[in-house]
Amino acid sequence: LQFKKVYILFQSITNMMASLAFLPTGASWHAPGPTTTTSSPSAQYTNKSAIKPIPSISFASTSTLKSRTRTRTKTIRMVATSPNPSTSTPTQGSKRLADMLDQIPPSLRKACLALPPDATIVPLDARGTKIVATIGPSTSSPENLLRLAAEGANLIRLNMSHGDYDWHRKVIQHVRKINEESPFVLGTILDVGSLDMVRLGEFSSSPTLQKGDSFTLTIRHEAAYEEGVSEVSYDGFIDVVAAGDLIQIDSGTETVEMLVKKVTKTDAVCKVSVGGTLKSRSTIMIRGKSYFMDARQNQDTLEDCMLTGVSGCHPMADIDFGIQEHVDYISLSFVESADIINNCRNILREKNSHCLIIAKIESQPALENIHEIVRAADAIMIARGDLGTAIPFHQVPVWQERIANICRELGKPCLVSTHFLESMTMYPTPTRAEVTDISEAVSQRADALILTSETASGKYPFKSLAIMHAVAKRMEEHLNTKNTPCALPPLHPDRKASNVTYLAENIASAAAILANQRKAKAILVFTQKGLMANLVSRCRPAAPIFAFTAAPAIRNKLSLLYGVRPFKIRFLDKPEDTVQIAFED
């Protein structure tokens, strides 16, 4: 009998090792304990018709198994399950969601019941790099916005070049409701046109231009134009453009290029060098030039835009809309100097708005003035799509890393945008190059990565979000094993002991280093305006930063900072009582 027991155990282990020899990449192991199932990102987000689900291996210890000899022995049982959520039944999905709901306060649990059965809830400390989801037809419903928040989106981006004010207003209202009634927090970014931007007029039907065609840009302001002519939105355009200039017109999906042949008092006659289809209100850029406009010019055009309710018609109309809706960030396109940022900030102050300004870097003059732009702005967005048309494409990765480092040195959040998972607008799996692109941006310690068409109009918005979350999380885990100490220059060169800001920087740096050395589970920060949370985030500690504030607007803005999980609590007179409330709530 003793020999039989040993043989049974040996046979179980042999079978287990034989299974291990053919274990596919991505399968996961569990120590002996209660039976659980996990899934690898590659198995969880692949097309189930193309690739079979990868089984997950787990072990459970059973002490009550009867052998044929009627003796009790402890053996090892191997359980294989399919982790692919797309193959889960509603019952299994509901149970998984129900388990997650147990960790949510009862007062906030009701909103989560609107999530679909196969939805997942990303833990608070899962990832430091933030994800911005651009909202469009694929994700604008209240249910989809809630799911984006639950599955890892930290901010939403509204592109004012599309839609109208009523549509954008409804999305903002849905986000506001999520922030009030659910355990999730979503910041809002309003992406407006540049105060230095010129657009085409309206077309009754979009013209398609071929290489060699003639096309004229004019400021004649006529009721109608002949074929091959379009009005521009800024009269000063004709004073800036000159013969020999290269004009690029971005229609959203393609860029049409034309060379200026002749300029008159009202017209710029061009010859098409790269063909394509033009769309109404497409952006016009003169390669290597800037046409600075004061924001209060063209008042008639501004009033017309407000009356029609069409967003993207005039940047000032979009900014006024953002002020009225109390968005958290306003993103300015084609910022090329600090003057444009200061001009916009003065307008915000005149209207008592606390919106923060994100400057988009997408031109050569912006790179030349990058330090003054970073100092003037509240955050920086590297818009790689337009930047790649303004400078040689092989320089874009170099500038991306350089700008990310400058932002960290000066204590400003850095966002990276465009083409992260472009293939997933049509296909359910990313390319390996896209995964590497995400990893590179995470390794540069950018604060946030932006999904554009992937979540706005793509076929797989939630798979795109899940892939970005999984890749960023895995890359952060790899980076945190290095335990690199924080070594950043001070924001303020004044090193006197009486300098409060300099002391705060030292406290934040010491907290980050100590948390890394002691492998702390979290760093707690109590902040009125977000400064202390920003200083700690700048040091990029491995532990999550739990930031507590009394102001909902500050909480939403903190969603952009790397590693920060914002919470709203009451601040009491005694700091000890405030800390106690933070633990209890």
C-alpha positions as CSV (number, residue, x, y, z in Angstrom):
1,L,0.0,0.0,0.0
2,Q,2.8,2.4,0.8
3,F,4.4,1.7,-2.6
4,K,1.1,2.4,-4.3
5,K,0.8,5.7,-2.6
6,V,4.3,6.8,-3.7
7,Y,3.6,5.6,-7.2
8,I,0.3,7.6,-7.5
9,L,2.1,10.7,-6.3
10,F,5.0,10.2,-8.7
11,Q,2.6,9.6,-11.6
12,S,0.8,12.9,-10.8
13,I,4.0,14.8,-10.8
14,T,5.2,13.2,-14.0
15,N,1.9,14.1,-15.8
16,M,2.2,17.6,-14.5
17,M,5.8,18.0,-15.8
18,A,4.8,16.6,-19.2
19,S,2.1,19.3,-19.4
20,L,4.7,21.9,-18.5
21,A,7.0,20.9,-21.3
22,F,4.3,22.1,-23.8
23,L,3.1,25.0,-21.7
24,P,2.5,27.9,-24.2
25,T,4.1,31.3,-23.6
26,G,1.8,33.4,-21.4
27,A,0.4,30.7,-19.2
28,S,0.6,31.5,-15.5
29,W,1.4,29.6,-12.3
30,H,-0.2,29.7,-8.9
31,A,1.1,28.4,-5.6
32,P,-1.0,25.7,-3.9
33,G,-4.1,27.2,-2.4
34,P,-7.7,27.9,-3.5
35,T,-8.4,27.4,-7.2
36,T,-8.1,30.6,-9.2
37,T,-7.8,31.5,-12.8
38,T,-5.8,34.3,-14.5
39,S,-5.2,35.4,-18.0
40,S,-2.3,36.8,-20.0
41,P,-2.9,40.0,-22.0
42,S,-2.0,38.1,-25.2
43,A,-4.7,35.6,-24.6
44,Q,-7.3,38.0,-23.2
45,Y,-7.3,40.4,-26.2
46,T,-6.8,38.4,-29.3
47,N,-9.3,37.4,-31.9
48,K,-11.0,34.2,-30.6
49,S,-11.6,33.0,-34.2
50,A,-8.0,33.3,-35.1
51,I,-6.2,32.0,-32.0
52,K,-7.4,29.5,-29.4
53,P,-7.5,30.7,-25.8
54,I,-4.3,30.0,-23.8
55,P,-5.1,27.9,-20.8
56,S,-4.1,29.1,-17.3
57,I,-2.6,26.5,-14.9
58,S,-3.5,26.6,-11.2
59,F,-3.0,24.2,-8.4
60,A,-5.3,23.4,-5.5
61,S,-4.5,21.3,-2.4
62,T,-7.1,18.7,-1.6
63,S,-6.8,16.6,1.6
64,T,-10.0,14.5,1.3
65,L,-9.4,12.6,-1.9
66,K,-10.1,8.8,-1.6
67,S,-7.8,6.5,-3.4
68,R,-8.9,3.1,-4.6
69,T,-7.2,1.7,-1.5
70,R,-9.6,3.8,0.7
71,T,-6.7,5.6,2.2
72,R,-6.6,9.4,2.6
73,T,-3.7,11.2,1.1
74,K,-2.8,14.7,0.0
75,T,-2.3,15.0,-3.8
76,I,-1.9,17.7,-6.3
77,R,-4.8,18.5,-8.7
78,M,-4.2,20.4,-11.9
79,V,-7.0,22.6,-13.2
80,A,-7.0,24.1,-16.7
81,T,-9.5,27.0,-17.5
82,S,-10.0,29.4,-20.3
83,P,-9.2,33.0,-19.3
84,N,-10.6,34.7,-22.4
85,P,-13.4,37.1,-21.3
86,S,-15.0,37.0,-24.7
87,T,-15.8,33.3,-24.1
88,S,-17.1,33.8,-20.6
89,T,-20.8,33.2,-19.9
90,P,-22.9,36.0,-18.4
91,T,-23.0,34.1,-15.2
92,Q,-19.2,33.8,-14.9
93,G,-18.8,37.5,-15.9
94,S,-21.3,38.6,-13.4
95,K,-19.6,36.7,-10.6
96,R,-16.3,38.3,-11.5
97,L,-17.8,41.7,-11.5
98,A,-19.6,41.0,-8.3
99,D,-16.3,40.0,-6.6
100,M,-14.9,43.4,-7.6
101,L,-17.9,45.3,-6.4
102,D,-17.3,43.9,-2.9
103,Q,-14.3,46.2,-2.6
104,I,-16.2,49.3,-3.6
105,P,-18.0,51.4,-0.9
106,P,-21.8,50.7,-0.9
107,S,-22.7,54.3,-1.6
108,L,-20.8,54.1,-5.0
109,R,-21.7,50.6,-5.9
110,K,-25.0,51.4,-7.7
111,A,-23.3,53.2,-10.6
112,C,-21.1,50.1,-11.3
113,L,-24.1,47.9,-11.9
114,A,-24.5,49.6,-15.3
115,L,-21.3,47.9,-16.4
116,P,-21.7,44.9,-18.8
117,P,-21.0,41.5,-17.4
118,D,-17.7,41.1,-19.1
119,A,-16.3,44.4,-17.9
120,T,-13.3,44.5,-15.6
121,I,-12.4,47.1,-13.0
122,V,-8.7,48.2,-12.9
123,P,-7.3,48.4,-9.4
124,L,-6.2,51.8,-8.1
125,D,-2.6,50.9,-7.9
126,A,-2.4,49.0,-11.2
127,R,-0.5,51.5,-13.3
128,G,1.3,54.8,-12.9
129,T,1.2,56.0,-16.5
130,K,-2.2,57.6,-17.3
131,I,-4.3,56.9,-20.3
132,V,-6.3,59.5,-22.1
133,A,-9.2,58.3,-24.3
134,T,-10.5,60.4,-27.1
135,I,-14.3,60.3,-27.2
136,G,-16.2,59.8,-30.5
137,P,-19.1,57.8,-31.8
138,S,-17.6,54.5,-30.5
139,T,-17.5,55.6,-26.9
140,S,-19.9,58.6,-26.3
141,S,-22.8,56.8,-24.6
142,P,-23.0,56.9,-20.8
143,E,-22.5,53.2,-20.6
144,N,-19.3,53.2,-22.7
145,L,-17.9,56.2,-20.8
146,L,-18.4,54.4,-17.5
147,R,-16.7,51.3,-18.9
148,L,-13.8,53.4,-20.1
149,A,-13.4,54.7,-16.6
150,A,-13.7,51.3,-15.0
151,E,-11.2,49.6,-17.4
152,G,-8.4,52.1,-16.9
153,A,-9.0,55.5,-18.7
154,N,-8.0,58.4,-16.5
155,L,-9.0,61.3,-18.7
156,I,-11.2,61.9,-21.7
157,R,-10.3,64.1,-24.6
158,L,-12.9,66.0,-26.7
159,N,-11.7,67.1,-30.2
160,M,-13.5,70.3,-31.0
161,S,-12.8,69.8,-34.7
162,H,-15.6,67.3,-34.8
163,G,-19.2,67.4,-33.7
164,D,-21.2,70.3,-32.2
165,Y,-21.5,72.0,-28.8
166,D,-24.6,70.0,-27.8
167,W,-22.9,66.7,-28.4
168,H,-19.8,67.7,-26.5
169,R,-22.0,69.1,-23.7
170,K,-23.8,65.8,-23.2
171,V,-20.5,63.9,-23.0
172,I,-19.2,66.3,-20.3
173,Q,-22.4,65.9,-18.4
174,H,-22.1,62.1,-18.5
175,V,-18.5,62.4,-17.2
176,R,-19.5,64.7,-14.4
177,K,-22.1,62.2,-13.3
178,I,-19.5,59.4,-13.3
179,N,-17.3,61.6,-11.1
180,E,-20.1,62.2,-8.7
181,E,-21.8,58.8,-8.4
182,S,-19.1,56.2,-9.1
183,P,-15.7,55.4,-7.6
184,F,-13.9,56.4,-10.7
185,V,-12.4,59.8,-11.6
186,L,-12.2,61.2,-15.1
187,G,-10.5,64.4,-16.0
188,T,-11.6,66.3,-19.2
189,I,-9.4,67.8,-21.9
190,L,-10.9,70.1,-24.5
191,D,-8.7,70.1,-27.6
192,V,-9.3,73.4,-29.5
193,G,-7.8,74.9,-32.6
194,S,-4.8,77.2,-32.3
195,L,-5.1,80.9,-31.7
196,D,-2.6,80.9,-34.6
197,M,-4.6,78.6,-36.9
198,V,-6.2,79.2,-40.4
199,R,-8.9,77.0,-41.9
200,L,-10.4,76.4,-45.3
201,G,-14.0,77.5,-46.0
202,E,-17.1,75.3,-46.5
203,F,-17.5,72.9,-49.5
204,S,-20.8,71.7,-50.9
205,S,-19.0,68.5,-51.9
206,S,-15.4,67.6,-50.9
207,P,-13.1,68.2,-53.9
208,T,-10.5,65.6,-54.8
209,L,-7.2,67.0,-56.1
210,Q,-4.6,65.3,-58.2
211,K,-0.9,66.0,-58.5
212,G,-0.4,68.9,-60.9
213,D,-3.9,70.5,-60.4
214,S,-4.2,74.2,-59.7
215,F,-5.9,75.4,-56.5
216,T,-6.5,78.9,-55.2
217,L,-6.7,80.1,-51.6
218,T,-8.5,83.5,-51.4
219,I,-9.7,86.2,-49.0
220,R,-12.3,87.7,-51.4
221,H,-15.3,86.9,-49.2
222,E,-17.7,86.1,-52.1
223,A,-21.0,84.4,-51.8
224,A,-19.8,81.5,-53.9
225,Y,-16.6,80.4,-55.6
226,E,-15.8,78.5,-58.8
227,E,-14.3,75.0,-58.7
228,G,-10.7,74.9,-57.5
229,V,-11.1,78.0,-55.2
230,S,-11.6,78.1,-51.4
231,E,-11.8,80.9,-48.9
232,V,-9.5,81.0,-45.9
233,S,-10.6,82.0,-42.4
234,Y,-8.0,84.7,-41.8
235,D,-7.4,87.8,-43.9
236,G,-3.8,88.1,-42.7
237,F,-3.0,84.8,-44.4
238,I,-2.3,86.6,-47.7
239,D,0.3,88.8,-46.0
240,V,2.3,85.8,-44.7
241,V,2.2,83.5,-47.7
242,A,4.8,84.0,-50.5
243,A,5.7,82.3,-53.8
244,G,7.7,79.2,-53.2
245,D,6.0,78.3,-49.9
246,L,4.8,74.8,-49.2
247,I,1.2,74.7,-47.9
248,Q,-0.1,71.6,-46.1
249,I,-3.8,71.1,-45.6
250,D,-4.8,68.5,-43.0
251,S,-8.2,67.0,-43.8
252,G,-8.1,64.6,-40.8
253,T,-7.3,61.4,-42.7
254,E,-4.7,62.7,-45.2
255,T,-2.5,65.7,-45.9
256,V,-2.7,67.5,-49.2
257,E,0.4,69.5,-50.1
258,M,0.6,72.3,-52.7
259,L,3.3,74.7,-53.8
260,V,2.5,78.5,-54.0
261,K,3.2,79.8,-57.5
262,K,1.8,83.3,-57.4
263,V,0.4,85.7,-54.7
264,T,-1.9,88.7,-55.4
265,K,-3.7,91.1,-53.1
266,T,-6.5,88.5,-52.5
267,D,-5.3,85.2,-53.9
268,A,-2.6,82.6,-53.5
269,V,-2.4,80.4,-56.6
270,C,-1.0,77.0,-55.9
271,K,0.0,73.8,-57.7
272,V,-0.8,70.5,-56.0
273,S,2.3,68.4,-55.3
274,V,0.6,65.7,-53.1
275,G,-3.1,64.9,-54.0
276,G,-6.0,64.0,-51.8
277,T,-9.5,65.0,-50.8
278,L,-10.2,68.3,-49.1
279,K,-12.8,68.7,-46.4
280,S,-14.6,71.7,-45.1
281,R,-12.8,73.7,-42.4
282,S,-9.5,71.7,-42.9
283,T,-6.4,73.2,-41.2
284,I,-3.9,75.1,-43.4
285,M,-0.3,75.3,-42.4
286,I,2.5,77.1,-44.2
287,R,5.7,75.0,-43.8
288,G,8.2,76.9,-41.6
289,K,6.0,80.0,-41.1
290,S,3.6,81.2,-38.4
291,Y,0.7,83.6,-38.8
292,F,0.0,84.9,-35.3
293,M,-3.5,86.2,-34.7
294,D,-4.8,88.0,-31.7
295,A,-7.6,86.0,-30.2
296,R,-10.1,88.9,-30.3
297,Q,-9.8,89.5,-34.1
298,N,-12.5,88.4,-36.5
299,Q,-15.3,89.1,-33.9
300,D,-17.9,88.6,-36.6
301,T,-16.7,85.1,-37.3
302,L,-16.6,84.4,-33.6
303,E,-20.3,85.4,-33.1
304,D,-21.3,83.4,-36.2
305,C,-19.7,80.3,-34.7
306,M,-21.5,80.7,-31.4
307,L,-24.9,81.1,-33.2
308,T,-24.4,78.0,-35.4
309,G,-23.3,75.8,-32.5
310,V,-20.7,74.1,-34.7
311,S,-17.5,73.4,-32.7
312,G,-14.1,73.9,-34.2
313,C,-15.2,77.0,-36.2
314,H,-13.2,79.5,-34.1
315,P,-10.8,78.7,-31.2
316,M,-12.2,81.5,-29.0
317,A,-15.7,80.1,-29.3
318,D,-14.4,76.7,-28.2
319,I,-12.5,78.2,-25.3
320,D,-15.7,80.0,-24.2
321,F,-17.5,76.7,-24.3
322,G,-14.9,75.0,-22.2
323,I,-15.1,77.8,-19.6
324,Q,-18.9,77.5,-19.4
325,E,-18.6,73.7,-19.0
326,H,-15.8,73.9,-16.4
327,V,-13.5,71.5,-18.2
328,D,-10.2,70.7,-16.4
329,Y,-7.7,71.3,-19.3
330,I,-7.8,73.3,-22.6
331,S,-5.3,72.0,-25.2
332,L,-4.1,74.6,-27.6
333,S,-2.9,73.4,-31.1
334,F,0.2,74.6,-32.9
335,V,1.7,76.6,-29.9
336,E,4.9,78.1,-31.2
337,S,5.8,80.6,-28.4
338,A,4.9,81.5,-24.8
339,D,3.0,84.5,-26.1
340,I,0.1,82.4,-27.3
341,I,-0.1,80.6,-23.9
342,N,0.0,83.9,-22.0
343,N,-2.6,85.4,-24.3
344,C,-5.0,82.5,-23.6
345,R,-4.2,82.6,-19.8
346,N,-5.2,86.3,-19.7
347,I,-8.5,85.4,-21.3
348,L,-9.1,82.7,-18.8
349,R,-8.3,85.0,-15.9
350,E,-10.6,87.7,-17.2
351,K,-13.4,85.2,-17.1
352,N,-12.5,83.8,-13.7
353,S,-11.7,80.4,-15.1
354,H,-9.4,77.9,-13.4
355,C,-8.8,75.8,-16.6
356,L,-5.2,74.6,-17.1
357,I,-3.5,75.0,-20.4
358,I,-1.9,72.1,-22.4
359,A,0.4,73.3,-25.2
360,K,0.6,71.0,-28.2
361,I,4.1,70.7,-29.7
362,E,3.7,70.1,-33.5
363,S,6.0,72.5,-35.4
364,Q,9.6,73.5,-35.8
365,P,9.2,76.9,-34.1
366,A,7.8,75.2,-31.1
367,L,10.9,73.0,-30.8
368,E,13.1,76.1,-31.0
369,N,11.2,77.7,-28.1
370,I,10.5,74.5,-26.2
371,H,11.9,75.7,-22.8
372,E,9.9,78.9,-22.7
373,I,6.7,77.0,-23.8
374,V,7.2,74.4,-21.1
375,R,7.6,77.1,-18.5
376,A,4.5,79.0,-19.6
377,A,2.2,76.0,-20.0
378,D,0.6,73.8,-17.3
379,A,1.3,70.6,-19.4
380,I,2.8,69.6,-22.7
381,M,1.4,67.4,-25.4
382,I,3.7,65.9,-28.0
383,A,1.5,65.7,-31.1
384,R,3.6,63.3,-33.1
385,G,1.3,63.2,-36.1
386,D,1.6,66.9,-37.1
387,L,5.2,67.1,-35.7
388,G,6.2,64.4,-38.1
389,T,5.1,66.5,-41.1
390,A,6.9,69.6,-39.8
391,I,10.3,68.0,-39.2
392,P,12.1,65.0,-40.7
393,F,10.3,61.9,-39.3
394,H,13.5,60.3,-38.0
395,Q,13.9,63.2,-35.6
396,V,10.5,62.7,-33.9
397,P,11.7,59.9,-31.5
398,V,14.7,62.0,-30.4
399,W,12.5,65.1,-29.7
400,Q,9.9,63.0,-27.9
401,E,12.5,61.8,-25.4
402,R,14.1,65.3,-25.1
403,I,10.7,67.0,-24.4
404,A,9.8,64.3,-21.8
405,N,13.0,65.0,-19.9
406,I,12.5,68.8,-20.1
407,C,9.0,68.4,-18.7
408,R,10.2,66.4,-15.8
409,E,13.0,68.8,-15.0
410,L,10.6,71.7,-15.0
411,G,7.9,69.9,-13.2
412,K,5.3,69.9,-16.0
413,P,3.2,66.9,-17.0
414,C,4.0,65.4,-20.4
415,L,1.5,63.7,-22.7
416,V,2.4,61.7,-25.8
417,S,-0.2,61.4,-28.6
418,T,-1.0,59.8,-32.0
419,H,-0.6,56.4,-33.7
420,F,0.0,54.2,-30.6
421,L,-2.5,51.5,-31.7
422,E,-3.6,52.8,-35.1
423,S,-4.0,49.3,-36.5
424,M,-6.6,48.5,-33.9
425,T,-9.1,51.0,-35.4
426,M,-9.7,48.1,-37.9
427,Y,-8.1,45.0,-36.4
428,P,-8.5,43.4,-32.9
429,T,-4.8,42.9,-32.2
430,P,-1.9,45.4,-32.3
431,T,1.3,45.1,-34.3
432,R,4.5,44.4,-32.4
433,A,5.9,47.8,-33.4
434,E,2.9,49.5,-31.7
435,V,3.5,47.6,-28.5
436,T,7.1,48.6,-28.6
437,D,6.1,52.2,-29.2
438,I,4.0,52.2,-26.0
439,S,6.8,50.6,-24.1
440,E,9.2,53.3,-25.2
441,A,6.9,56.1,-24.1
442,V,6.4,54.5,-20.7
443,S,10.2,54.0,-20.3
444,Q,10.6,57.7,-21.0
445,R,8.3,58.2,-17.9
446,A,5.7,60.3,-19.7
447,D,2.7,61.2,-17.5
448,A,0.1,60.1,-20.0
449,L,-0.5,58.3,-23.3
450,I,-3.3,59.4,-25.6
451,L,-5.6,57.1,-27.6
452,T,-7.1,59.1,-30.5
453,S,-9.0,57.3,-33.3
454,E,-8.6,54.0,-31.5
455,T,-11.3,54.9,-28.9
456,A,-13.1,57.7,-30.9
457,S,-14.1,55.8,-34.0
458,G,-12.3,52.5,-34.0
459,K,-14.0,49.1,-34.0
460,Y,-12.2,47.9,-30.8
461,P,-12.1,50.8,-28.3
462,F,-12.0,48.7,-25.2
463,K,-9.5,46.2,-26.5
464,S,-7.3,49.1,-27.4
465,L,-7.6,50.5,-23.9
466,A,-6.9,47.0,-22.4
467,I,-3.8,46.5,-24.6
468,M,-2.3,49.9,-23.7
469,H,-3.0,49.2,-20.0
470,A,-1.4,45.8,-20.1
471,V,1.7,46.9,-21.9
472,A,2.2,50.0,-19.7
473,K,1.7,48.0,-16.5
474,R,4.2,45.3,-17.6
475,M,6.8,47.9,-18.6
476,E,6.4,49.8,-15.3
477,E,7.0,46.6,-13.4
478,H,10.2,46.1,-15.3
479,L,11.4,49.7,-14.7
480,N,10.5,49.6,-11.0
481,T,12.8,46.6,-10.5
482,K,15.7,48.9,-11.2
483,N,14.8,51.0,-8.2
484,T,16.5,54.1,-9.7
485,P,16.8,56.9,-7.2
486,C,15.3,60.3,-7.9
487,A,18.0,62.6,-9.2
488,L,16.4,65.8,-10.6
489,P,17.5,69.4,-10.4
490,P,15.5,71.6,-8.2
491,L,12.7,73.6,-9.7
492,H,13.7,76.7,-7.7
493,P,17.4,77.5,-7.5
494,D,16.9,79.4,-4.2
495,R,18.2,77.0,-1.6
496,K,17.6,79.1,1.4
497,A,16.0,77.4,4.4
498,S,13.2,79.9,4.4
499,N,12.2,79.0,0.8
500,V,9.0,77.0,1.3
501,T,8.8,75.6,-2.2
502,Y,12.4,74.4,-2.1
503,L,11.7,72.7,1.2
504,A,8.6,71.1,-0.3
505,E,10.8,69.7,-3.2
506,N,13.2,68.2,-0.7
507,I,10.4,66.6,1.3
508,A,8.9,65.1,-1.9
509,S,12.2,63.8,-3.1
510,A,13.0,62.3,0.3
511,A,9.5,60.6,0.4
512,A,10.0,59.1,-3.0
513,I,13.5,57.7,-2.2
514,L,12.4,56.4,1.2
515,A,9.3,54.7,-0.3
516,N,11.4,53.0,-2.9
517,Q,14.0,51.8,-0.4
518,R,11.3,50.5,2.1
519,K,9.1,49.2,-0.8
520,A,6.1,51.1,0.6
521,K,2.7,50.2,-0.5
522,A,1.6,53.8,-1.1
523,I,2.5,57.4,-0.5
524,L,-0.2,59.6,1.1
525,V,-0.3,63.3,0.1
526,F,-2.7,65.9,1.4
527,T,-2.9,68.9,-0.9
528,Q,-5.1,72.0,-1.3
529,K,-4.0,73.0,-4.8
530,G,-2.1,69.9,-6.1
531,L,1.5,71.2,-5.7
532,M,2.7,68.6,-3.3
533,A,1.2,65.8,-5.4
534,N,2.9,67.2,-8.5
535,L,6.3,67.4,-6.7
536,V,6.1,63.7,-5.5
537,S,4.9,62.6,-8.9
538,R,7.9,64.3,-10.6
539,C,10.2,61.9,-8.7
540,R,8.4,58.8,-10.2
541,P,8.3,56.6,-7.1
542,A,7.4,53.0,-7.6
543,A,4.6,53.2,-5.0
544,P,1.3,54.7,-6.0
545,I,0.6,58.3,-4.7
546,F,-2.8,58.6,-2.9
547,A,-3.6,62.4,-3.1
548,F,-6.3,63.7,-0.9
549,T,-7.9,67.1,-1.6
550,A,-11.1,68.9,-0.6
551,A,-11.8,70.4,-4.0
552,P,-13.4,68.3,-6.7
553,A,-11.8,70.4,-9.5
554,I,-8.3,69.8,-8.1
555,R,-9.1,66.1,-7.8
556,N,-10.1,65.9,-11.4
557,K,-6.9,67.8,-12.5
558,L,-4.7,65.4,-10.5
559,S,-5.9,62.6,-12.7
560,L,-3.2,63.6,-15.3
561,L,-0.2,63.3,-13.0
562,Y,1.9,60.1,-13.1
563,G,1.2,57.7,-10.3
564,V,-1.4,59.9,-8.6
565,R,-4.7,58.4,-7.5
566,P,-6.9,61.4,-6.4
567,F,-9.5,61.3,-3.7
568,K,-11.9,64.0,-2.4
569,I,-12.3,64.2,1.4
570,R,-13.2,66.8,4.0
571,F,-10.3,68.8,5.4
572,L,-10.7,69.4,9.2
573,D,-9.0,71.9,11.5
574,K,-6.8,69.2,13.0
575,P,-4.4,67.4,10.6
576,E,-4.7,64.2,12.6
577,D,-8.5,64.2,12.1
578,T,-8.1,64.7,8.4
579,V,-5.7,61.8,8.1
580,Q,-8.1,59.7,10.1
581,I,-10.9,60.5,7.7
582,A,-8.7,59.6,4.7
583,F,-8.2,56.1,6.2
584,E,-11.9,55.6,7.1
585,D,-13.4,56.9,3.8
